[in-house]
Amino acid sequence: MSIDVTGNNILAFGFATGSCALQTSSPIVNGSFDFFALSSGTVAADGSFTIQSPANVPTSSLSIQGKVPQANGDQLSGNYTASFTSPVGSCAGSYSGMFTATSFPLVSGVYTGTGSTQTTTNGVSSSTPIAVQVTLQQGGTVTNRVTGISTPSSIALTGSILVQGFPCFTTGVTSPTRSSAVEGNLVVATFTMDDGSTLNMSGALTDSTEAHISTVSLVVNGGKCGTPPSFVHLAQLDRQS
């Protein structure tokens, strides 16, 4: 989870991986669960808070209780309860426990990496080497996927991307209508490219230095290179500045 405190408002956004029991005779399986909307709450005068996910999201529920630290940089701790149900109702899981949140610096810098992709242009498929440069800055506006309400938050990401090797586009900027954010240690950004296509990027920060984003996935939709969608996997992006 990413937890952001702005004034008396507190937001949380992220994902979970665990096991869920199928509501049939099948065995327990592993699964990955997203919180589809921002969880939010307010901080009381004594620093205590409760974060609650929206009541109108039927597939997941999250409640976090804790107390904000007295000084910047101190750890934030508390407890949580969470439950998940698959959209078809065949898999359910519930969890509870204690947590500790550690302060990370805001993501900021230029990240670069190389890889290759299989692209289809005018029906012809070919493997192409690519080079990627992403400029990211954490802090902006996040939009609740359920309510549509926009809120200033350090969870949000803004930036631009330069891609060399794709035959259909070169540059793009984060889309104002789609969410780009840091979800826990996961960097997720959506760029509108110069040919009108959409490029979705995701990858994990490896540690608190934020020098690398690893196992980066690029998915292109729309335009000549994204119909059908194009998929690219990079080992990592390395921060240059």
Accessible surface in RSA format (square Angstrom, percent):
REM  Atomic radii and reference values for relative SASA: ProtOr
REM  Chains: A
REM  Algorithm: Lee & Richards
REM  Probe-radius: 1.40
REM  Slices: 20
REM RES _ NUM      All-atoms   Total-Side   Main-Chain    Non-polar    All polar
REM                ABS   REL    ABS   REL    ABS   REL    ABS   REL    ABS   REL
RES MET A   1    78.05  40.4  31.15  20.6  46.90 111.7  31.04  26.4  47.01  62.3
RES SER A   2    16.24  13.7  10.65  14.2   5.59  12.9  12.76  27.2   3.49   4.9
RES ILE A   3    46.21  26.3  11.71   8.7  34.51  83.2  11.71   8.4  34.51  93.6
RES ASP A   4    13.51   9.5  10.44  10.4   3.07   7.3   3.22   7.6  10.29  10.3
RES VAL A   5    65.01  42.8  37.71  34.1  27.30  65.8  37.71  32.8  27.30  74.0
RES THR A   6    70.84  50.4  65.55  66.5   5.29  12.6  62.39  83.8   8.46  12.8
RES GLY A   7    67.52  83.3   0.00   N/A  67.52  83.3  44.29 121.5  23.23  52.0
RES ASN A   8   104.95  72.4  99.85  96.5   5.10  12.3  15.66  37.7  89.28  86.3
RES ASN A   9    80.24  55.3  80.22  77.5   0.02   0.1  10.87  26.2  69.36  67.0
RES ILE A  10     0.17   0.1   0.00   0.0   0.17   0.4   0.00   0.0   0.17   0.5
RES LEU A  11    15.50   8.6  15.50  11.1   0.00   0.0  15.50  10.9   0.00   0.0
RES ALA A  12     0.44   0.4   0.00   0.0   0.44   1.0   0.00   0.0   0.44   1.2
RES PHE A  13    10.49   5.2  10.38   6.4   0.11   0.3  10.49   6.4   0.00   0.0
RES GLY A  14     0.96   1.2   0.00   N/A   0.96   1.2   0.00   0.0   0.96   2.2
RES PHE A  15    62.09  31.1  50.02  31.0  12.07  31.4  50.02  30.3  12.07  34.5
RES ALA A  16    30.50  28.0  24.97  38.5   5.54  12.6  30.50  43.0   0.00   0.0
RES THR A  17   105.71  75.2  71.65  72.6  34.05  81.2  58.43  78.5  47.28  71.5
RES GLY A  18    18.20  22.4   0.00   N/A  18.20  22.4  17.66  48.5   0.54   1.2
RES SER A  19    50.41  42.6  40.45  54.0   9.96  22.9  19.41  41.3  31.00  43.4
RES CYS A  20     4.45   3.4   3.16   3.5   1.29   3.0   1.36   3.4   3.09   3.3
RES ALA A  21    51.08  47.0  46.48  71.7   4.60  10.5  46.73  65.8   4.35  11.5
RES LEU A  22    45.52  25.4  35.14  25.1  10.38  26.1  35.14  24.7  10.38  27.9
RES GLN A  23   110.19  61.6  75.42  55.1  34.77  82.8  42.00  89.4  68.19  51.7
RES THR A  24    92.09  65.5  60.83  61.7  31.26  74.5  73.49  98.7  18.60  28.1
RES SER A  25   122.21 103.3  81.10 108.2  41.11  94.7  56.84 121.0  65.37  91.6
RES SER A  26    51.40  43.4  35.55  47.4  15.85  36.5   9.32  19.9  42.08  58.9
RES PRO A  27   102.88  75.0  91.03  83.0  11.84  43.1 102.78  84.9   0.10   0.6
RES ILE A  28   119.48  68.0  95.18  70.9  24.30  58.6  95.18  68.5  24.30  66.0
RES VAL A  29    58.99  38.8  52.81  47.8   6.18  14.9  58.99  51.3   0.00   0.0
RES ASN A  30   128.28  88.5 101.18  97.8  27.10  65.2  26.42  63.6 101.86  98.5
RES GLY A  31    21.04  25.9   0.00   N/A  21.04  25.9  20.81  57.1   0.23   0.5
RES SER A  32    88.35  74.7  55.94  74.7  32.41  74.7  36.66  78.1  51.69  72.4
RES PHE A  33    32.51  16.3  28.17  17.5   4.34  11.3  32.51  19.7   0.00   0.0
RES ASP A  34    70.01  49.0  64.63  64.3   5.39  12.7   7.40  17.4  62.61  62.4
RES PHE A  35    10.03   5.0   8.46   5.2   1.57   4.1   8.74   5.3   1.30   3.7
RES PHE A  36    92.69  46.4  91.78  56.8   0.91   2.4  91.78  55.6   0.91   2.6
RES ALA A  37     2.99   2.7   0.14   0.2   2.85   6.5   0.32   0.5   2.67   7.1
RES LEU A  38    10.89   6.1   9.01   6.4   1.88   4.7   9.01   6.3   1.88   5.1
RES SER A  39     0.26   0.2   0.26   0.3   0.00   0.0   0.00   0.0   0.26   0.4
RES SER A  40    55.99  47.3  49.97  66.7   6.02  13.9  15.68  33.4  40.32  56.5
RES GLY A  41    19.43  24.0   0.00   N/A  19.43  24.0  15.53  42.6   3.90   8.7
RES THR A  42    92.40  65.7  84.08  85.2   8.32  19.8  51.17  68.7  41.23  62.3
RES VAL A  43    19.69  13.0  10.12   9.2   9.57  23.1  10.26   8.9   9.43  25.6
RES ALA A  44    54.34  50.0  38.16  58.9  16.17  36.8  49.17  69.2   5.17  13.7
RES ALA A  45   121.85 112.0  69.71 107.6  52.14 118.6  83.50 117.6  38.36 101.6
RES ASP A  46    90.96  63.7  70.05  69.7  20.91  49.5  46.68 109.9  44.28  44.2
RES GLY A  47    10.08  12.4   0.00   N/A  10.08  12.4   9.53  26.2   0.54   1.2
RES SER A  48    42.48  35.9  41.79  55.8   0.69   1.6  27.53  58.6  14.96  21.0
RES PHE A  49     9.81   4.9   0.00   0.0   9.81  25.5   6.06   3.7   3.75  10.7
RES THR A  50    69.38  49.3  59.19  60.0  10.19  24.3  37.00  49.7  32.39  49.0
RES ILE A  51     0.00   0.0   0.00   0.0   0.00   0.0   0.00   0.0   0.00   0.0
RES GLN A  52    83.50  46.7  77.55  56.7   5.95  14.2  47.31 100.7  36.19  27.4
RES SER A  53    10.06   8.5   6.27   8.4   3.79   8.7   5.16  11.0   4.90   6.9
RES PRO A  54    28.53  20.8  14.06  12.8  14.47  52.6  25.56  21.1   2.97  18.5
RES ALA A  55   112.10 103.1  68.98 106.4  43.12  98.1  79.29 111.7  32.81  86.9
RES ASN A  56   101.91  70.3  73.94  71.4  27.97  67.4  46.49 111.9  55.42  53.6
RES VAL A  57    16.33  10.7   8.97   8.1   7.35  17.7   9.70   8.4   6.63  18.0
RES PRO A  58   123.83  90.2  88.94  81.1  34.89 126.8  99.97  82.5  23.86 148.3
RES THR A  59    28.83  20.5  25.53  25.9   3.30   7.9  24.62  33.1   4.22   6.4
RES SER A  60     9.95   8.4   3.91   5.2   6.04  13.9   4.38   9.3   5.58   7.8
RES SER A  61    50.57  42.7  49.69  66.3   0.88   2.0  25.82  55.0  24.75  34.7
RES LEU A  62     5.83   3.2   5.59   4.0   0.24   0.6   5.83   4.1   0.00   0.0
RES SER A  63    18.00  15.2  17.71  23.6   0.29   0.7  12.03  25.6   5.98   8.4
RES ILE A  64     6.32   3.6   6.32   4.7   0.00   0.0   6.32   4.5   0.00   0.0
RES GLN A  65    59.15  33.1  58.90  43.0   0.25   0.6  36.92  78.6  22.23  16.9
RES GLY A  66    16.09  19.8   0.00   N/A  16.09  19.8  10.33  28.4   5.75  12.9
RES LYS A  67   112.04  54.7 105.73  64.9   6.30  15.0  58.24  52.4  53.80  57.3
RES VAL A  68    30.96  20.4  24.59  22.3   6.37  15.3  24.59  21.4   6.37  17.3
RES PRO A  69    45.26  33.0  20.60  18.8  24.66  89.6  31.13  25.7  14.13  87.8
RES GLN A  70   186.37 104.2 142.63 104.2  43.74 104.1  56.12 119.4 130.26  98.8
RES ALA A  71    53.00  48.7  45.57  70.3   7.43  16.9  52.93  74.5   0.07   0.2
RES ASN A  72   159.52 110.0 127.35 123.1  32.17  77.5  35.94  86.5 123.58 119.4
RES GLY A  73    57.53  70.9   0.00   N/A  57.53  70.9  25.74  70.6  31.79  71.2
RES ASP A  74    72.47  50.8  62.79  62.5   9.69  22.9  17.06  40.2  55.41  55.3
RES GLN A  75   109.87  61.4  90.31  66.0  19.56  46.6  25.81  54.9  84.06  63.8
RES LEU A  76    14.65   8.2  14.31  10.2   0.35   0.9  14.50  10.2   0.15   0.4
RES SER A  77    60.62  51.2  55.57  74.2   5.06  11.6  18.69  39.8  41.94  58.8
RES GLY A  78     9.48  11.7   0.00   N/A   9.48  11.7   9.32  25.6   0.17   0.4
RES ASN A  79    60.34  41.6  60.34  58.3   0.00   0.0  12.20  29.4  48.14  46.5
RES TYR A  80    64.77  30.2  64.30  36.6   0.48   1.2  32.12  24.1  32.66  40.3
RES THR A  81    70.54  50.2  69.37  70.3   1.17   2.8  54.55  73.3  15.99  24.2
RES ALA A  82    10.64   9.8   5.08   7.8   5.56  12.6   8.15  11.5   2.49   6.6
RES SER A  83    46.31  39.1  45.63  60.9   0.68   1.6  26.75  57.0  19.56  27.4
RES PHE A  84     7.27   3.6   4.87   3.0   2.41   6.3   5.90   3.6   1.38   3.9
RES THR A  85    54.11  38.5  49.39  50.1   4.72  11.2  25.24  33.9  28.87  43.6
RES SER A  86    31.06  26.2  20.19  26.9  10.87  25.0  26.99  57.5   4.07   5.7
RES PRO A  87   122.32  89.1  87.42  79.7  34.90 126.9  90.54  74.7  31.79 197.6
RES VAL A  88   126.98  83.6  92.43  83.7  34.55  83.2 100.81  87.6  26.17  71.0
RES GLY A  89    28.23  34.8   0.00   N/A  28.23  34.8  20.04  55.0   8.19  18.4
RES SER A  90    44.49  37.6  40.38  53.9   4.11   9.5  30.96  65.9  13.53  19.0
RES CYS A  91    14.75  11.2  13.33  14.9   1.42   3.3   9.33  23.6   5.41   5.8
RES ALA A  92    30.05  27.6  25.63  39.6   4.42  10.0  26.06  36.7   3.99  10.6
RES GLY A  93    15.04  18.6   0.00   N/A  15.04  18.6  12.85  35.3   2.20   4.9
RES SER A  94    90.22  76.2  64.47  86.0  25.75  59.3  28.05  59.7  62.16  87.1
RES TYR A  95    73.20  34.2  60.07  34.2  13.13  34.2  69.11  51.9   4.09   5.0
RES SER A  96    81.24  68.7  54.11  72.2  27.13  62.5  17.18  36.6  64.06  89.8
RES GLY A  97    28.86  35.6   0.00   N/A  28.86  35.6  27.15  74.5   1.71   3.8
RES MET A  98   149.75  77.5 124.92  82.7  24.83  59.1 104.46  88.8  45.29  60.0
RES PHE A  99    42.39  21.2  31.19  19.3  11.20  29.1  40.27  24.4   2.12   6.1
RES THR A 100    81.90  58.2  50.95  51.7  30.95  73.8  24.09  32.4  57.81  87.4
RES ALA A 101    28.43  26.1  20.97  32.4   7.46  17.0  26.94  37.9   1.49   3.9
RES THR A 102    81.24  57.8  60.02  60.8  21.22  50.6  46.04  61.8  35.20  53.2
RES SER A 103    70.83  59.9  42.65  56.9  28.19  64.9  25.16  53.6  45.68  64.0
RES PHE A 104    91.25  45.7  70.58  43.7  20.67  53.8  71.19  43.2  20.06  57.4
RES PRO A 105    81.83  59.6  66.39  60.5  15.44  56.1  78.76  65.0   3.07  19.1
RES LEU A 106    90.40  50.3  76.09  54.4  14.31  36.0  76.15  53.5  14.25  38.4
RES VAL A 107     0.73   0.5   0.72   0.6   0.02   0.0   0.73   0.6   0.00   0.0
RES SER A 108    55.55  46.9  43.85  58.5  11.70  26.9  19.85  42.3  35.69  50.0
RES GLY A 109    12.98  16.0   0.00   N/A  12.98  16.0  11.28  31.0   1.70   3.8
RES VAL A 110    34.81  22.9  34.81  31.5   0.00   0.0  34.81  30.2   0.00   0.0
RES TYR A 111     0.00   0.0   0.00   0.0   0.00   0.0   0.00   0.0   0.00   0.0
RES THR A 112    37.44  26.6  36.35  36.8   1.09   2.6  24.25  32.6  13.19  19.9
RES GLY A 113    13.77  17.0   0.00   N/A  13.77  17.0  12.06  33.1   1.71   3.8
RES THR A 114   103.07  73.3  86.06  87.2  17.01  40.5  52.59  70.6  50.48  76.3
RES GLY A 115    25.26  31.1   0.00   N/A  25.26  31.1  20.38  55.9   4.88  10.9
RES SER A 116    64.42  54.4  52.22  69.7  12.20  28.1  17.13  36.5  47.29  66.3
RES THR A 117     5.84   4.2   0.00   0.0   5.84  13.9   5.80   7.8   0.04   0.1
RES GLN A 118   109.35  61.1  94.68  69.2  14.67  34.9  49.43 105.2  59.92  45.4
RES THR A 119     2.22   1.6   1.89   1.9   0.33   0.8   0.17   0.2   2.05   3.1
RES THR A 120    49.61  35.3  45.66  46.3   3.95   9.4  24.58  33.0  25.02  37.8
RES THR A 121    38.54  27.4  35.58  36.1   2.96   7.0  33.67  45.2   4.86   7.4
RES ASN A 122   127.64  88.0  87.52  84.6  40.12  96.6  40.40  97.2  87.24  84.3
RES GLY A 123    70.73  87.2   0.00   N/A  70.73  87.2  33.20  91.1  37.54  84.1
RES VAL A 124   104.00  68.4  98.97  89.6   5.03  12.1 102.03  88.7   1.97   5.3
RES SER A 125    66.74  56.4  41.13  54.9  25.61  59.0  33.95  72.3  32.79  45.9
RES SER A 126    54.20  45.8  48.68  65.0   5.52  12.7  37.08  79.0  17.12  24.0
RES SER A 127    78.87  66.6  51.20  68.3  27.67  63.7  30.46  64.9  48.41  67.8
RES THR A 128    28.46  20.2  27.74  28.1   0.72   1.7  19.67  26.4   8.78  13.3
RES PRO A 129   104.65  76.3  99.25  90.5   5.39  19.6  99.53  82.2   5.12  31.8
RES ILE A 130     5.86   3.3   0.00   0.0   5.86  14.1   3.08   2.2   2.78   7.6
RES ALA A 131    35.51  32.7  33.49  51.7   2.03   4.6  33.87  47.7   1.65   4.4
RES VAL A 132     3.50   2.3   0.00   0.0   3.50   8.4   0.99   0.9   2.52   6.8
RES GLN A 133    73.87  41.3  71.94  52.6   1.92   4.6   7.03  15.0  66.84  50.7
RES VAL A 134     0.00   0.0   0.00   0.0   0.00   0.0   0.00   0.0   0.00   0.0
RES THR A 135    53.92  38.3  53.46  54.2   0.45   1.1  42.80  57.5  11.12  16.8
RES LEU A 136     1.84   1.0   0.00   0.0   1.84   4.6   0.09   0.1   1.75   4.7
RES GLN A 137    83.29  46.6  83.29  60.9   0.00   0.0  44.23  94.1  39.07  29.6
RES GLN A 138    20.08  11.2  16.76  12.2   3.32   7.9   0.00   0.0  20.08  15.2
RES GLY A 139    27.91  34.4   0.00   N/A  27.91  34.4  16.73  45.9  11.18  25.0
RES GLY A 140    29.87  36.8   0.00   N/A  29.87  36.8  22.27  61.1   7.60  17.0
RES THR A 141    83.29  59.2  58.77  59.6  24.52  58.4  30.28  40.7  53.02  80.1
RES VAL A 142    11.19   7.4   8.51   7.7   2.68   6.4  11.19   9.7   0.00   0.0
RES THR A 143    56.17  40.0  49.65  50.3   6.52  15.5  33.96  45.6  22.22  33.6
RES ASN A 144    18.58  12.8  18.21  17.6   0.37   0.9   3.10   7.5  15.48  15.0
RES ARG A 145   127.54  53.6  89.70  45.7  37.84  90.1  49.05  67.0  78.49  47.6
RES VAL A 146    54.39  35.8  23.39  21.2  31.00  74.7  27.77  24.1  26.62  72.2
RES THR A 147    74.88  53.3  40.65  41.2  34.23  81.6  46.87  63.0  28.01  42.3
RES GLY A 148    50.15  61.8   0.00   N/A  50.15  61.8  27.69  76.0  22.46  50.3
RES ILE A 149   113.48  64.6 107.77  80.3   5.71  13.8 112.65  81.1   0.83   2.2
RES SER A 150    64.56  54.6  39.91  53.3  24.66  56.8  22.65  48.2  41.92  58.7
RES THR A 151    37.77  26.9  37.21  37.7   0.56   1.3  22.37  30.0  15.40  23.3
RES PRO A 152    95.13  69.3  93.18  84.9   1.95   7.1  93.54  77.2   1.59   9.9
RES SER A 153     7.44   6.3   0.00   0.0   7.44  17.1   4.84  10.3   2.60   3.6
RES SER A 154    32.86  27.8  28.29  37.7   4.57  10.5  18.45  39.3  14.41  20.2
RES ILE A 155     2.53   1.4   2.53   1.9   0.00   0.0   2.53   1.8   0.00   0.0
RES ALA A 156     2.43   2.2   2.43   3.8   0.00   0.0   2.43   3.4   0.00   0.0
RES LEU A 157     6.08   3.4   0.00   0.0   6.08  15.3   0.00   0.0   6.08  16.4
RES THR A 158    61.53  43.8  61.53  62.4   0.00   0.0  48.17  64.7  13.35  20.2
RES GLY A 159    20.93  25.8   0.00   N/A  20.93  25.8  14.60  40.1   6.33  14.2
RES SER A 160    44.23  37.4  43.99  58.7   0.23   0.5  22.40  47.7  21.83  30.6
RES ILE A 161     4.11   2.3   0.00   0.0   4.11   9.9   2.17   1.6   1.94   5.3
RES LEU A 162    59.12  32.9  58.19  41.6   0.93   2.3  58.19  40.9   0.93   2.5
RES VAL A 163     0.50   0.3   0.00   0.0   0.50   1.2   0.00   0.0   0.50   1.3
RES GLN A 164   108.52  60.7 102.16  74.7   6.36  15.1  29.16  62.1  79.36  60.2
RES GLY A 165    34.86  43.0   0.00   N/A  34.86  43.0  19.05  52.3  15.81  35.4
RES PHE A 166    12.61   6.3   0.12   0.1  12.48  32.5   0.16   0.1  12.44  35.6
RES PRO A 167    84.08  61.3  39.29  35.8  44.79 162.8  51.77  42.7  32.31 200.8
RES CYS A 168    25.52  19.3   3.88   4.3  21.63  50.8  10.61  26.9  14.91  16.1
RES PHE A 169     7.77   3.9   0.06   0.0   7.71  20.1   4.96   3.0   2.80   8.0
RES THR A 170    63.58  45.2  63.38  64.3   0.20   0.5  31.22  41.9  32.36  48.9
RES THR A 171    64.08  45.6  63.83  64.7   0.25   0.6  45.09  60.6  18.99  28.7
RES GLY A 172     5.76   7.1   0.00   N/A   5.76   7.1   4.78  13.1   0.97   2.2
RES VAL A 173    89.44  58.9  89.44  81.0   0.00   0.0  89.44  77.7   0.00   0.0
RES THR A 174    22.02  15.7  12.82  13.0   9.20  21.9   3.06   4.1  18.96  28.7
RES SER A 175    11.76   9.9   5.08   6.8   6.68  15.4   0.54   1.1  11.22  15.7
RES PRO A 176   131.40  95.8  89.06  81.2  42.34 153.9 101.95  84.2  29.45 183.0
RES THR A 177   122.90  87.4  86.49  87.7  36.42  86.8  78.87 105.9  44.03  66.6
RES ARG A 178   137.90  57.9 125.02  63.7  12.89  30.7  24.84  33.9 113.06  68.5
RES SER A 179    46.73  39.5  25.03  33.4  21.70  50.0  24.84  52.9  21.89  30.7
RES SER A 180     9.55   8.1   2.20   2.9   7.35  16.9   2.41   5.1   7.14  10.0
RES ALA A 181     3.00   2.8   2.53   3.9   0.47   1.1   2.53   3.6   0.47   1.2
RES VAL A 182     8.48   5.6   8.48   7.7   0.00   0.0   8.48   7.4   0.00   0.0
RES GLU A 183    14.86   8.5  14.86  11.2   0.00   0.0   0.00   0.0  14.86  12.1
RES GLY A 184    20.77  25.6   0.00   N/A  20.77  25.6  10.20  28.0  10.58  23.7
RES ASN A 185    70.52  48.6  64.18  62.0   6.33  15.3  23.88  57.5  46.63  45.1
RES LEU A 186    48.17  26.8  48.17  34.5   0.00   0.0  48.17  33.8   0.00   0.0
RES VAL A 187     0.00   0.0   0.00   0.0   0.00   0.0   0.00   0.0   0.00   0.0
RES VAL A 188    37.35  24.6  37.35  33.8   0.00   0.0  37.35  32.5   0.00   0.0
RES ALA A 189     0.06   0.1   0.00   0.0   0.06   0.1   0.00   0.0   0.06   0.2
RES THR A 190     8.70   6.2   8.70   8.8   0.00   0.0   0.03   0.0   8.67  13.1
RES PHE A 191     0.00   0.0   0.00   0.0   0.00   0.0   0.00   0.0   0.00   0.0
RES THR A 192    59.70  42.5  55.35  56.1   4.35  10.4  44.68  60.0  15.03  22.7
RES MET A 193     5.12   2.7   0.00   0.0   5.12  12.2   0.18   0.2   4.94   6.5
RES ASP A 194    89.21  62.5  46.14  45.9  43.07 101.8  42.52 100.1  46.69  46.6
RES ASP A 195    52.24  36.6  18.76  18.7  33.49  79.2  29.46  69.3  22.78  22.7
RES GLY A 196    60.28  74.3   0.00   N/A  60.28  74.3  31.12  85.4  29.16  65.3
RES SER A 197     0.95   0.8   0.25   0.3   0.70   1.6   0.95   2.0   0.00   0.0
RES THR A 198    24.87  17.7  24.72  25.1   0.15   0.3   5.54   7.4  19.33  29.2
RES LEU A 199     0.10   0.1   0.10   0.1   0.00   0.0   0.10   0.1   0.00   0.0
RES ASN A 200    51.71  35.7  50.09  48.4   1.62   3.9  23.69  57.0  28.02  27.1
RES MET A 201     1.37   0.7   0.00   0.0   1.37   3.3   0.55   0.5   0.82   1.1
RES SER A 202    36.48  30.8  35.79  47.8   0.70   1.6  14.44  30.7  22.05  30.9
RES GLY A 203     2.75   3.4   0.00   N/A   2.75   3.4   2.75   7.6   0.00   0.0
RES ALA A 204    27.73  25.5  27.08  41.8   0.65   1.5  27.08  38.1   0.65   1.7
RES LEU A 205     7.84   4.4   3.08   2.2   4.76  12.0   3.08   2.2   4.76  12.8
RES THR A 206    72.02  51.2  36.06  36.6  35.96  85.7  40.96  55.0  31.06  46.9
RES ASP A 207    69.56  48.7  59.38  59.1  10.18  24.1  38.35  90.3  31.21  31.1
RES SER A 208    58.00  49.0  51.72  69.0   6.28  14.5  19.16  40.8  38.84  54.4
RES THR A 209    82.72  58.8  69.74  70.7  12.98  30.9  74.23  99.7   8.49  12.8
RES GLU A 210     3.76   2.2   3.76   2.8   0.00   0.0   0.03   0.1   3.73   3.0
RES ALA A 211    27.54  25.3  26.96  41.6   0.58   1.3  26.96  38.0   0.58   1.5
RES HIS A 212    66.25  36.2  66.25  46.0   0.00   0.0  41.44  42.7  24.81  28.9
RES ILE A 213     0.00   0.0   0.00   0.0   0.00   0.0   0.00   0.0   0.00   0.0
RES SER A 214    25.76  21.8  25.47  34.0   0.29   0.7  13.68  29.1  12.09  16.9
RES THR A 215   106.19  75.5  96.63  98.0   9.56  22.8  70.37  94.5  35.81  54.1
RES VAL A 216     0.31   0.2   0.05   0.0   0.26   0.6   0.05   0.0   0.26   0.7
RES SER A 217    26.15  22.1  25.68  34.3   0.47   1.1  15.01  32.0  11.14  15.6
RES LEU A 218     0.53   0.3   0.35   0.2   0.19   0.5   0.35   0.2   0.19   0.5
RES VAL A 219    33.99  22.4  33.99  30.8   0.00   0.0  33.99  29.5   0.00   0.0
RES VAL A 220     0.00   0.0   0.00   0.0   0.00   0.0   0.00   0.0   0.00   0.0
RES ASN A 221    57.66  39.8  55.50  53.6   2.16   5.2  23.93  57.6  33.73  32.6
RES GLY A 222    31.33  38.6   0.00   N/A  31.33  38.6  26.98  74.0   4.35   9.7
RES GLY A 223    34.89  43.0   0.00   N/A  34.89  43.0  18.09  49.7  16.80  37.6
RES LYS A 224   142.92  69.7 129.13  79.2  13.78  32.8  84.58  76.1  58.34  62.1
RES CYS A 225     2.00   1.5   0.34   0.4   1.67   3.9   0.79   2.0   1.21   1.3
RES GLY A 226     3.20   3.9   0.00   N/A   3.20   3.9   0.00   0.0   3.20   7.2
RES THR A 227    98.17  69.8  80.13  81.2  18.04  43.0  70.81  95.1  27.36  41.4
RES PRO A 228    94.22  68.7  84.82  77.3   9.40  34.2  90.19  74.5   4.03  25.0
RES PRO A 229    60.44  44.1  48.15  43.9  12.29  44.7  48.15  39.8  12.29  76.4
RES SER A 230     6.67   5.6   3.53   4.7   3.14   7.2   3.14   6.7   3.53   4.9
RES PHE A 231   120.53  60.3 104.82  64.9  15.72  40.9 104.82  63.5  15.72  45.0
RES VAL A 232     1.49   1.0   0.00   0.0   1.49   3.6   1.31   1.1   0.19   0.5
RES HIS A 233   128.77  70.4 108.28  75.3  20.49  52.4  83.40  86.0  45.37  52.8
RES LEU A 234     4.44   2.5   0.06   0.0   4.38  11.0   2.51   1.8   1.93   5.2
RES ALA A 235    90.83  83.5  64.96 100.2  25.86  58.8  76.51 107.8  14.31  37.9
RES GLN A 236    68.17  38.1  61.61  45.0   6.56  15.6  13.24  28.2  54.93  41.7
RES LEU A 237     0.00   0.0   0.00   0.0   0.00   0.0   0.00   0.0   0.00   0.0
RES ASP A 238    46.81  32.8  46.81  46.6   0.00   0.0  13.68  32.2  33.14  33.0
RES ARG A 239    86.07  36.1  61.82  31.5  24.24  57.7   4.58   6.3  81.49  49.4
RES GLN A 240   111.29  62.2  75.84  55.4  35.45  84.4  28.41  60.5  82.88  62.9
RES SER A 241    91.25  77.1  55.25  73.7  36.00  82.9  78.09 166.3  13.16  18.4
END  Absolute sums over single chains surface
CHAIN  1 A    11958.2       8955.9       3002.2       7022.4       4935.8
END  Absolute sums over all chains
TOTAL         11958.2       8955.9       3002.2       7022.4       4935.8
